[in-house]
Amino acid sequence: MSEAKPNDLGRVIFWMSGALLSFSTFAIAIRQLAGKFSIFEILSIRSAAGVLFFGSLALARPHLRTQLVTERFPLHLARNLVHWGAQFSWATALLYLPLATVFSIEFTAPLWTTLLAFLFLGEKLTIHRVFATLLGFLGILVIVRPGLQTFQPAALLVLGAALGFAITFTMTKKLTATESTFAILFFMNLIQLPLNLAGSDLTFPMRLVMSDLLPVIAIAVTGVASHFCLTQALKHGDAMLVIPIDFLRIPLIAVVGWAFYNENFDVMVLAGAALIITGIVWNLSQERKAAKSL
């Protein structure tokens, strides 16, 4: 698709709002469970919940089962191998870096997404999209302030995850041309579940207690909701429009880290977030103007 229609922009914002809330809640739940369960085990909960949810829907609704007949399973497999590696790296980094730092470094992903979407999806590389992405990158530099004295090895995990997410975003957009949201999410959970179980102690459900119930539910629900919302957003807008909106997770998670984990609430985070949000708002306004002129 080229420029998004006005009603498409509204849907993109709606679905990305759900994605923002889901991804942030997912990060908090990982922090809550990490002292007792491994990353493999936590991600197994997420994948198992997804298989149960989407499998139940497929059994109950015959028309959904027909959507699982695909000739593009190799692309599903490749997408989920990349996504699984990126997600594992991202989740591991949450245990060693402040939440805002992880989310900030992760947002090098839109830079990669812009390039990949241009090269492989044929999306237009308009001036306002380039400007919004560059402004977002500048905001990230303000927040992270990279340098030898502040560098932490765990940051490499997030950088690798960012590239993996960008590849995943591009593959997802390519899949949406022929595959339903249901099929994309069903195969995501089905493929990733055995990968997560392979690294888990299979008796880990026996260690669950009542105090784990809330974060486990959060992992299960947001594991489905986050990717459903993101996939829906990608159906209604170009990757270069959808992904930069996700920048809003930075100020949101910075507040969470400060309020619940006593992480420093640096004024530079606010300054960087202001640059990022400015780029997003300006880009959306230009997209709407372009759509109205069609």
Rosetta silent file (secondary structure, phi, psi, omega in degrees, C-alpha in Angstrom):
SEQUENCE: MSEAKPNDLGRVIFWMSGALLSFSTFAIAIRQLAGKFSIFEILSIRSAAGVLFFGSLALARPHLRTQLVTERFPLHLARNLVHWGAQFSWATALLYLPLATVFSIEFTAPLWTTLLAFLFLGEKLTIHRVFATLLGFLGILVIVRPGLQTFQPAALLVLGAALGFAITFTMTKKLTATESTFAILFFMNLIQLPLNLAGSDLTFPMRLVMSDLLPVIAIAVTGVASHFCLTQALKHGDAMLVIPIDFLRIPLIAVVGWAFYNENFDVMVLAGAALIITGIVWNLSQERKAAKSL
SCORE:     score description
SCORE:     0.000 S_00000001
   1 L     0.000  158.685  179.773    0.000    0.000    0.000 S_00000001
   2 L  -100.386 -108.562  179.882    1.104    3.589   -0.444 S_00000001
   3 L   -81.495  141.070  179.704   -0.348    6.363    1.690 S_00000001
   4 L   -74.166  144.132  176.156   -2.759    5.278    4.424 S_00000001
   5 L   -73.677  159.826 -178.968   -6.371    6.450    4.148 S_00000001
   6 H   -54.261  -44.524 -179.243   -7.738    8.744    6.909 S_00000001
   7 H   -69.090  -27.078  176.425   -9.791    5.947    8.507 S_00000001
   8 H   -66.868  -37.939  179.338   -6.739    3.662    8.323 S_00000001
   9 H   -62.620  -39.342  177.776   -4.721    6.161   10.360 S_00000001
  10 H   -63.005  -41.405  178.744   -7.340    6.053   13.096 S_00000001
  11 H   -67.526  -38.366  177.848   -7.180    2.268   13.190 S_00000001
  12 H   -59.295  -47.299 -179.298   -3.376    2.319   13.275 S_00000001
  13 H   -63.661  -41.813  179.608   -3.407    4.617   16.309 S_00000001
  14 H   -60.837  -51.711 -176.923   -6.089    2.502   18.029 S_00000001
  15 H   -68.857  -34.921  178.937   -4.281   -0.812   17.550 S_00000001
  16 H   -71.539  -27.541  173.956   -0.870    0.611   18.400 S_00000001
  17 H   -63.188  -41.981  175.927   -2.267    1.998   21.663 S_00000001
  18 H   -64.682  -38.047  178.728   -3.207   -1.565   22.581 S_00000001
  19 H   -65.410  -42.146  179.519    0.251   -2.762   21.549 S_00000001
  20 H   -58.203  -49.186 -178.934    1.951   -0.098   23.690 S_00000001
  21 H   -64.331  -41.254 -176.901    0.020   -1.114   26.801 S_00000001
  22 H   -67.899  -47.389 -179.075    0.508   -4.835   26.151 S_00000001
  23 H   -63.361  -38.514  179.427    4.261   -4.720   25.510 S_00000001
  24 H   -67.137  -43.419  178.119    4.832   -2.564   28.603 S_00000001
  25 H   -64.181  -37.491  178.556    2.751   -4.853   30.812 S_00000001
  26 H   -60.844  -42.490  179.588    4.600   -7.852   29.400 S_00000001
  27 H   -63.254  -42.672  179.667    7.959   -6.354   30.423 S_00000001
  28 H   -63.746  -42.078 -179.338    6.746   -5.727   33.972 S_00000001
  29 H   -64.464  -36.556  176.717    5.409   -9.293   34.268 S_00000001
  30 H   -61.692  -44.498  177.820    8.780  -10.698   33.147 S_00000001
  31 H   -58.457  -40.206 -176.657   10.482   -8.709   35.905 S_00000001
  32 H   -68.881  -33.809 -176.067    8.012  -10.102   38.448 S_00000001
  33 H   -94.457  -15.507 -169.920    8.544  -13.742   37.464 S_00000001
  34 L   -63.561  -27.035 -179.974   12.258  -13.667   36.622 S_00000001
  35 L   -70.817  -17.511 -174.314   13.467  -14.371   40.156 S_00000001
  36 L  -116.034  -27.005 -176.774   11.687  -17.706   40.185 S_00000001
  37 L  -126.884  150.940  177.685   11.502  -18.825   36.551 S_00000001
  38 L   -76.192  165.396  177.205   13.954  -18.797   33.643 S_00000001
  39 H   -61.315  -39.961  176.938   13.328  -16.735   30.501 S_00000001
  40 H   -56.177  -44.015 -176.673   12.633  -19.981   28.614 S_00000001
  41 H   -69.896  -39.271  178.371    9.952  -20.887   31.156 S_00000001
  42 H   -64.628  -43.676  179.220    8.361  -17.444   31.140 S_00000001
  43 H   -70.511  -25.624  174.245    8.184  -17.436   27.345 S_00000001
  44 H   -64.496  -38.785  177.181    6.786  -20.978   27.460 S_00000001
  45 H   -59.851  -44.592 -179.356    3.834  -19.621   29.468 S_00000001
  46 H   -62.737  -48.682 -176.969    3.260  -17.012   26.786 S_00000001
  47 H   -67.051  -41.103 -179.838    3.455  -19.472   23.876 S_00000001
  48 H   -62.776  -41.223  177.877    1.331  -22.132   25.620 S_00000001
  49 H   -62.245  -40.150  179.037   -1.390  -19.581   26.336 S_00000001
  50 H   -65.837  -43.447  178.126   -1.342  -18.535   22.684 S_00000001
  51 H   -62.319  -42.655  179.644   -1.579  -22.118   21.400 S_00000001
  52 H   -63.653  -45.161 -176.969   -4.463  -22.810   23.800 S_00000001
  53 H   -66.685  -53.280 -176.206   -6.320  -19.623   22.862 S_00000001
  54 H   -73.380  -31.550  175.956   -5.913  -19.799   19.084 S_00000001
  55 H   -65.115  -40.408  178.136   -6.260  -23.587   19.016 S_00000001
  56 H   -63.742  -41.508  177.683   -9.575  -23.346   20.859 S_00000001
  57 H   -62.546  -40.512 -179.449  -10.806  -20.733   18.383 S_00000001
  58 H   -65.223  -38.211  179.042   -9.803  -22.943   15.463 S_00000001
  59 H   -68.887  -35.542 -175.846  -11.686  -25.903   16.926 S_00000001
  60 H   -80.957  -25.655 -174.625  -14.786  -23.821   17.602 S_00000001
  61 L  -127.446  104.726 -176.802  -14.910  -22.017   14.242 S_00000001
  62 H   -56.224  -34.859 -177.403  -14.407  -24.038   11.050 S_00000001
  63 H   -66.317  -24.811  176.830  -13.768  -20.948    8.909 S_00000001
  64 H   -73.593  -32.751  178.362  -10.689  -20.167   11.039 S_00000001
  65 H   -64.033  -33.856  179.497   -9.282  -23.631   10.370 S_00000001
  66 H   -66.790  -25.494  179.487   -9.373  -22.930    6.649 S_00000001
  67 L   -72.214  -14.884 -178.787   -7.137  -19.895    7.248 S_00000001
  68 L   -86.498   -5.732  174.581   -4.399  -22.217    8.527 S_00000001
  69 L   -80.368  112.786 -172.494   -4.027  -23.835    5.105 S_00000001
  70 L  -140.061  148.732  172.635   -1.026  -21.962    3.740 S_00000001
  71 L  -101.288    5.787 -175.604    1.638  -22.213    1.093 S_00000001
  72 L  -114.843   27.627 -179.766    3.821  -19.762    2.991 S_00000001
  73 H   -59.005  -37.696  176.628    4.778  -21.880    5.977 S_00000001
  74 H   -56.306  -36.564  177.671    8.525  -21.429    5.248 S_00000001
  75 H   -71.287  -38.872  174.015    8.065  -17.661    5.711 S_00000001
  76 H   -57.995  -46.291 -177.834    6.106  -18.260    8.931 S_00000001
  77 H   -63.278  -46.872 -179.673    8.935  -20.499   10.157 S_00000001
  78 H   -62.394  -43.992  179.804   11.667  -18.015    9.249 S_00000001
  79 H   -58.027  -43.340 -173.784    9.747  -15.129   10.830 S_00000001
  80 H   -80.446  -26.575  172.478    9.304  -16.967   14.100 S_00000001
  81 H   -65.214  -43.525  178.245   12.859  -18.243   14.366 S_00000001
  82 H   -66.626  -45.897 -178.096   14.057  -14.659   14.056 S_00000001
  83 H   -63.749  -40.659  179.624   11.380  -13.334   16.392 S_00000001
  84 H   -60.469  -45.633  178.808   12.077  -16.003   19.009 S_00000001
  85 H   -62.702  -41.622  179.956   15.787  -15.119   19.102 S_00000001
  86 H   -66.594  -42.840 -178.869   15.031  -11.393   19.290 S_00000001
  87 H   -66.189  -39.754  179.131   12.425  -11.835   22.008 S_00000001
  88 H   -63.678  -42.554  178.648   14.701  -14.035   24.111 S_00000001
  89 H   -63.956  -43.586 -179.616   17.513  -11.461   23.890 S_00000001
  90 H   -63.052  -46.258 -178.440   15.144   -8.612   24.742 S_00000001
  91 H   -64.936  -38.275  178.104   13.633  -10.438   27.733 S_00000001
  92 H   -64.600  -40.745 -179.515   17.088  -11.344   29.065 S_00000001
  93 H   -63.269  -28.714  178.422   18.244   -7.739   28.827 S_00000001
  94 L   -59.604  -22.712 -177.705   15.307   -6.675   31.028 S_00000001
  95 L   -84.377  -13.674 -173.853   17.045   -8.421   33.934 S_00000001
  96 L  -120.039  -16.237 -176.917   20.272   -6.430   33.595 S_00000001
  97 L  -124.185  154.210  173.297   19.332   -2.969   32.334 S_00000001
  98 L   -58.229  148.576 -177.739   16.818   -0.302   33.442 S_00000001
  99 H   -55.511  -45.328 -177.633   13.476   -0.641   31.661 S_00000001
 100 H   -64.437  -34.015  178.756   13.816    2.719   29.923 S_00000001
 101 H   -67.154  -44.477  178.459   17.299    1.825   28.677 S_00000001
 102 H   -59.878  -48.850 -177.503   16.095   -1.460   27.176 S_00000001
 103 H   -66.065  -35.162 -179.147   13.145    0.187   25.463 S_00000001
 104 H   -66.886  -48.849  179.828   15.270    3.080   24.235 S_00000001
 105 H   -64.929  -36.343  179.054   17.949    0.910   22.628 S_00000001
 106 H   -56.509  -29.888 -175.136   15.252   -1.360   21.206 S_00000001
 107 L   -81.489   18.841  159.800   13.970    1.584   19.217 S_00000001
 108 L   -75.671  -13.391 -179.522   16.827    1.417   16.798 S_00000001
 109 H   -55.498  -43.126  179.182   14.425   -1.133   15.221 S_00000001
 110 H   -60.938  -29.055  176.669   12.448    1.528   13.275 S_00000001
 111 H   -64.246  -45.465  177.169   15.677    2.618   11.582 S_00000001
 112 H   -67.130  -38.510 -178.592   16.217   -0.920   10.333 S_00000001
 113 H   -63.274  -41.986  178.955   12.507   -1.280    9.534 S_00000001
 114 H   -57.739  -46.258  179.986   12.515    1.828    7.359 S_00000001
 115 H   -66.657  -46.129 -177.621   15.402    0.483    5.304 S_00000001
 116 H   -65.854  -40.199  179.056   14.021   -3.060    5.093 S_00000001
 117 H   -64.384  -36.638  177.719   10.507   -1.863    4.193 S_00000001
 118 H   -68.354  -42.703 -175.485   11.973    0.288    1.421 S_00000001
 119 H   -76.537  -38.011 -170.100   14.176   -2.515    0.071 S_00000001
 120 H  -113.867  -19.940 -179.442   11.821   -5.489    0.359 S_00000001
 121 H  -105.948  -10.625 -179.694    8.248   -4.182    0.645 S_00000001
 122 L    71.977   20.744  179.034    8.442   -1.396   -1.899 S_00000001
 123 L   -74.762  149.790 -176.549    7.108    1.188    0.587 S_00000001
 124 L   -71.522  135.777  177.163    7.706    4.828   -0.228 S_00000001
 125 L   -99.019   75.187 -176.834   10.645    6.499    1.468 S_00000001
 126 L   -75.489  160.820 -177.461    9.015    9.924    1.821 S_00000001
 127 H   -61.855  -42.812 -176.458   10.809   12.925    3.279 S_00000001
 128 H   -70.233  -29.450  176.316    8.548   13.145    6.332 S_00000001
 129 H   -70.327  -41.919  177.499    9.014    9.446    7.127 S_00000001
 130 H   -63.436  -43.495 -179.244   12.784    9.787    6.911 S_00000001
 131 H   -62.871  -44.423 -179.570   12.686   12.924    9.045 S_00000001
 132 H   -62.824  -40.493  179.894   10.501   11.304   11.728 S_00000001
 133 H   -67.740  -42.205  178.937   12.789    8.274   11.903 S_00000001
 134 H   -66.162  -37.869  177.554   15.938   10.397   12.114 S_00000001
 135 H   -65.823  -36.954  175.778   14.368   12.550   14.812 S_00000001
 136 H   -64.087  -41.328  178.275   13.519    9.377   16.688 S_00000001
 137 H   -63.642  -39.027  177.186   17.106    8.190   16.383 S_00000001
 138 H   -63.255  -41.039  177.409   18.325   11.537   17.714 S_00000001
 139 H   -61.336  -39.082  178.016   15.982   11.153   20.673 S_00000001
 140 H   -63.530  -42.113  178.774   17.410    7.705   21.374 S_00000001
 141 H   -61.739  -39.046  177.804   20.945    9.092   21.364 S_00000001
 142 H   -62.733  -40.341 -178.213   19.898   11.751   23.871 S_00000001
 143 H   -72.619  -48.229 -173.498   18.410    9.083   26.141 S_00000001
 144 H   -79.480  -34.818 -177.368   21.142    6.453   25.876 S_00000001
 145 L    46.668   63.892 -175.378   24.155    8.824   25.584 S_00000001
 146 L   -62.146  143.693  178.564   26.430    6.070   24.279 S_00000001
 147 L   179.707  162.878 -176.609   30.052    6.123   25.367 S_00000001
 148 L   -61.149  -35.759 -175.978   32.763    3.892   26.775 S_00000001
 149 L   -73.889  -26.742 -177.012   32.088    4.955   30.353 S_00000001
 150 L  -105.645   -2.947 -176.431   28.352    4.203   30.191 S_00000001
 151 L   -68.577  135.678  175.803   28.431    1.170   27.888 S_00000001
 152 L  -123.611  130.948 -177.322   26.975   -2.038   29.301 S_00000001
 153 L   -53.033  -33.307 -179.430   27.493   -5.399   27.524 S_00000001
 154 H   -61.894  -19.730  178.587   23.808   -6.263   27.953 S_00000001
 155 H   -63.105  -27.644  178.563   23.068   -3.406   25.554 S_00000001
 156 H   -65.529  -31.990  176.038   24.358   -5.642   22.743 S_00000001
 157 H   -61.617  -41.717 -178.434   21.500   -8.039   23.477 S_00000001
 158 H   -70.963  -38.633  178.283   19.002   -5.252   22.878 S_00000001
 159 H   -62.350  -42.388  176.375   20.747   -4.085   19.708 S_00000001
 160 H   -64.031  -39.632  177.660   20.604   -7.620   18.341 S_00000001
 161 H   -63.518  -38.940 -179.102   16.954   -7.855   19.356 S_00000001
 162 H   -61.395  -44.003  177.657   16.209   -4.570   17.604 S_00000001
 163 H   -64.377  -41.386  178.470   17.569   -5.866   14.307 S_00000001
 164 H   -62.401  -41.433  178.698   15.622   -9.103   14.783 S_00000001
 165 H   -64.432  -38.937  179.800   12.394   -7.205   15.485 S_00000001
 166 H   -62.764  -42.293  176.799   12.901   -5.087   12.381 S_00000001
 167 H   -63.201  -40.570  178.990   13.250   -8.216   10.245 S_00000001
 168 H   -62.963  -44.393  179.015   10.155   -9.637   11.951 S_00000001
 169 H   -58.058  -43.594 -178.229    8.137   -6.465   11.279 S_00000001
 170 H   -65.832  -43.312  178.278    9.079   -6.635    7.609 S_00000001
 171 H   -64.883  -38.289  178.781    8.185  -10.320    7.335 S_00000001
 172 H   -61.823  -45.583  178.908    4.870   -9.688    9.129 S_00000001
 173 H   -61.303  -37.643  178.562    3.950   -6.976    6.663 S_00000001
 174 H   -67.426  -38.840  179.580    4.790   -9.322    3.796 S_00000001
 175 H   -67.569  -34.221 -176.630    2.650  -12.075    5.320 S_00000001
 176 L   -64.164  -13.751  178.640   -0.374   -9.771    5.787 S_00000001
 177 L   -69.072  -28.724 -177.224   -0.731   -9.597    2.005 S_00000001
 178 L  -129.433  -19.243 -173.970   -2.020  -13.200    1.907 S_00000001
 179 L  -106.623  147.283  176.916   -2.310  -14.460    5.503 S_00000001
 180 L   -78.313  160.160  174.755   -4.905  -13.622    8.139 S_00000001
 181 H   -58.613  -39.602 -179.890   -4.013  -12.171   11.526 S_00000001
 182 H   -59.628  -46.431 -178.538   -5.291  -15.409   13.047 S_00000001
 183 H   -64.792  -41.959 -179.444   -2.925  -17.565   10.988 S_00000001
 184 H   -61.145  -44.134 -177.511    0.094  -15.349   11.707 S_00000001
 185 H   -76.280  -34.419  177.457   -0.482  -15.470   15.454 S_00000001
 186 H   -62.152  -49.646 -178.742   -1.390  -19.163   15.544 S_00000001
 187 H   -67.774  -31.153  177.512    1.826  -20.175   13.793 S_00000001
 188 H   -59.133  -49.986 -178.023    3.851  -17.763   15.939 S_00000001
 189 H   -71.665  -39.049 -178.524    2.818  -19.510   19.141 S_00000001
 190 H   -64.712  -40.557 -178.471    2.861  -23.016   17.673 S_00000001
 191 H   -74.696  -38.269 -174.349    6.405  -22.657   16.331 S_00000001
 192 H   -81.974  -22.012 -178.961    7.857  -20.886   19.352 S_00000001
 193 H   -58.566  -51.645  179.438    6.366  -23.155   22.050 S_00000001
 194 H   -64.478  -30.125  177.104    8.722  -26.126   21.452 S_00000001
 195 H   -64.049  -41.107  179.773   11.692  -23.749   21.207 S_00000001
 196 H   -73.182  -40.146 -179.936   10.884  -22.374   24.654 S_00000001
 197 H   -65.632  -29.849 -178.947   10.092  -25.763   26.189 S_00000001
 198 H   -61.572  -28.789 -179.880   13.423  -27.126   24.942 S_00000001
 199 L  -101.076    6.389 -175.220   15.248  -24.799   27.349 S_00000001
 200 L  -102.991  155.429  164.996   12.811  -25.202   30.240 S_00000001
 201 L   -80.537  113.507 -171.498   12.569  -27.488   33.222 S_00000001
 202 L   -66.280   -7.840  176.202    9.325  -29.194   32.229 S_00000001
 203 L   -92.964    7.267 -174.328    8.268  -29.426   35.871 S_00000001
 204 H   -60.239  -29.089  177.255    8.241  -25.633   36.243 S_00000001
 205 H   -59.507  -24.282 -179.868    4.390  -25.409   36.426 S_00000001
 206 H   -69.950  -17.629 -179.089    4.674  -27.232   39.757 S_00000001
 207 H   -87.652   -5.005 -179.537    6.553  -24.214   41.168 S_00000001
 208 L   -70.376  136.177  175.453    3.654  -21.837   40.519 S_00000001
 209 L  -127.040  174.206 -175.129    1.954  -20.395   43.615 S_00000001
 210 H   -59.095  -35.452 -179.257   -0.954  -17.998   44.088 S_00000001
 211 H   -66.666  -16.735  178.364    1.325  -14.947   44.205 S_00000001
 212 H   -87.118   -8.646 -170.852    2.455  -15.800   40.671 S_00000001
 213 H   -59.844  -47.345 -176.141   -1.121  -15.801   39.336 S_00000001
 214 H   -63.849  -51.029  177.894   -1.357  -12.122   38.349 S_00000001
 215 H   -64.514  -31.510  177.149    1.942  -11.886   36.411 S_00000001
 216 H   -65.204  -43.555  177.063    1.243  -15.267   34.767 S_00000001
 217 H   -62.337  -40.812  179.157   -2.154  -14.000   33.584 S_00000001
 218 H   -61.767  -43.349  177.786   -0.464  -10.808   32.373 S_00000001
 219 H   -60.280  -46.281 -177.324    2.098  -12.848   30.398 S_00000001
 220 H   -64.051  -46.302 -175.722   -0.662  -14.984   28.874 S_00000001
 221 H   -72.693  -49.011 -177.086   -2.973  -12.090   27.953 S_00000001
 222 H   -70.848  -25.983  176.433   -0.404   -9.581   26.739 S_00000001
 223 H   -61.490  -34.722  176.480    1.452  -12.298   24.845 S_00000001
 224 H   -83.844  -47.617 -172.907   -1.619  -12.638   22.631 S_00000001
 225 H   -64.460  -40.430 -175.505   -2.826   -9.033   22.728 S_00000001
 226 H   -60.628  -47.243 -177.322    0.501   -7.360   21.888 S_00000001
 227 H   -78.690  -28.680  173.878    1.025   -9.200   18.615 S_00000001
 228 H   -63.188  -46.890 -179.522   -2.640   -9.145   17.686 S_00000001
 229 H   -63.663  -43.874 -179.062   -2.654   -5.356   18.037 S_00000001
 230 H   -64.963  -42.721  179.980    0.631   -4.950   16.180 S_00000001
 231 H   -65.123  -39.954  176.991   -0.457   -7.229   13.333 S_00000001
 232 H   -63.151  -40.731  178.820   -3.777   -5.377   13.028 S_00000001
 233 H   -62.474  -40.680  179.770   -1.934   -2.058   12.911 S_00000001
 234 H   -67.983  -23.086  175.784    0.317   -3.363   10.131 S_00000001
 235 H   -71.222  -27.256 -173.200   -2.798   -4.330    8.171 S_00000001
 236 H  -107.071    2.692  179.774   -3.992   -0.716    8.209 S_00000001
 237 L  -161.703  155.958  176.522   -0.737    1.171    7.644 S_00000001
 238 L   -60.419  151.215  178.354    2.754    0.972    6.183 S_00000001
 239 H   -57.369  -35.888 -178.348    5.479   -0.401    8.441 S_00000001
 240 H   -73.798  -12.938  172.488    7.195    2.995    8.301 S_00000001
 241 H   -92.869  -43.263 -173.994    4.027    4.599    9.704 S_00000001
 242 H   -68.731  -50.897 -169.165    3.159    1.928   12.289 S_00000001
 243 H   -64.810  -41.604  179.093    6.507    1.221   13.927 S_00000001
 244 H   -60.013  -24.604  177.740    7.550    4.790   14.895 S_00000001
 245 H   -62.769  -28.395 -178.650    4.347    5.114   16.964 S_00000001
 246 H   -65.784  -13.038  175.752    5.786    2.427   19.211 S_00000001
 247 H   -54.826  -26.840 -175.747    8.355    5.026   20.350 S_00000001
 248 H   -63.360  -14.507  175.984    5.754    6.128   22.907 S_00000001
 249 H   -63.361  -24.684 -175.366    6.692    3.120   25.006 S_00000001
 250 H   -63.870  -58.070  178.839    9.847    4.980   26.102 S_00000001
 251 H   -63.648  -33.615  179.479    8.279    7.695   28.289 S_00000001
 252 H   -62.653  -49.058 -176.743    5.624    5.221   29.483 S_00000001
 253 H   -73.776  -25.896  175.851    8.131    2.628   30.655 S_00000001
 254 H   -63.706  -40.946  177.612   10.416    5.309   32.125 S_00000001
 255 H   -65.310  -42.106  179.081    7.590    6.332   34.461 S_00000001
 256 H   -62.159  -46.451  179.897    6.945    2.676   35.366 S_00000001
 257 H   -61.324  -38.955  179.134   10.625    2.057   36.118 S_00000001
 258 H   -69.458  -42.749 -174.138   10.800    5.144   38.304 S_00000001
 259 H   -75.055  -36.839 -171.316    7.554    4.444   40.164 S_00000001
 260 H  -110.783  -18.942 -175.710    7.920    0.715   40.812 S_00000001
 261 H  -125.277   10.557  178.743   11.624   -0.130   40.564 S_00000001
 262 L    55.371   31.876  176.631   13.346    3.022   41.862 S_00000001
 263 L   -81.757  142.320 -177.409   15.119    3.493   38.531 S_00000001
 264 L   -56.903  131.825  177.969   16.525    6.957   37.922 S_00000001
 265 L  -100.013   85.036 -172.691   14.077    9.217   36.132 S_00000001
 266 L   -74.748  135.843  177.736   16.598   11.133   34.067 S_00000001
 267 H   -62.396  -25.442  178.587   15.580   14.484   32.578 S_00000001
 268 H   -68.535  -27.080  174.642   17.427   13.411   29.430 S_00000001
 269 H   -64.130  -42.624  177.091   14.881   10.636   29.004 S_00000001
 270 H   -62.900  -42.784 -179.303   12.169   13.295   28.888 S_00000001
 271 H   -63.421  -44.930  178.773   14.182   15.366   26.413 S_00000001
 272 H   -65.156  -42.172  178.337   14.781   12.395   24.150 S_00000001
 273 H   -62.136  -35.904  178.580   11.167   11.285   24.386 S_00000001
 274 H   -62.523  -40.922  177.238   10.062   14.811   23.427 S_00000001
 275 H   -63.348  -43.264 -178.400   12.129   14.590   20.236 S_00000001
 276 H   -64.062  -47.716 -178.471   10.688   11.184   19.436 S_00000001
 277 H   -64.250  -38.098  177.062    7.074   12.223   20.044 S_00000001
 278 H   -58.229  -44.727  179.029    7.574   15.385   17.983 S_00000001
 279 H   -62.993  -40.998 -179.455    8.701   13.273   15.056 S_00000001
 280 H   -64.293  -49.391 -177.632    5.742   10.909   15.428 S_00000001
 281 H   -62.584  -41.972 -179.882    3.123   13.667   15.623 S_00000001
 282 H   -65.101  -41.707  179.604    4.640   15.523   12.679 S_00000001
 283 H   -63.184  -43.780  179.617    4.785   12.349   10.599 S_00000001
 284 H   -63.735  -38.749  179.082    1.154   11.495   11.345 S_00000001
 285 H   -64.982  -38.849  179.411    0.031   15.000   10.412 S_00000001
 286 H   -70.173  -36.019  177.370    1.873   14.783    7.090 S_00000001
 287 H   -63.308  -42.964 -179.415    0.397   11.324    6.392 S_00000001
 288 H   -66.211  -39.689  177.707   -3.112   12.685    7.011 S_00000001
 289 H   -63.177  -42.430 -179.847   -2.512   15.691    4.734 S_00000001
 290 H   -65.156  -38.686 -179.763   -1.213   13.417    1.996 S_00000001
 291 H   -66.028  -40.094 -179.124   -4.222   11.092    2.362 S_00000001
 292 H   -67.986  -26.204 -177.601   -6.708   13.994    2.123 S_00000001
 293 L   -81.059   -9.418 -179.430   -5.059   15.237   -1.062 S_00000001
 294 L   -72.151    0.000    0.000   -5.690   11.916   -2.859 S_00000001
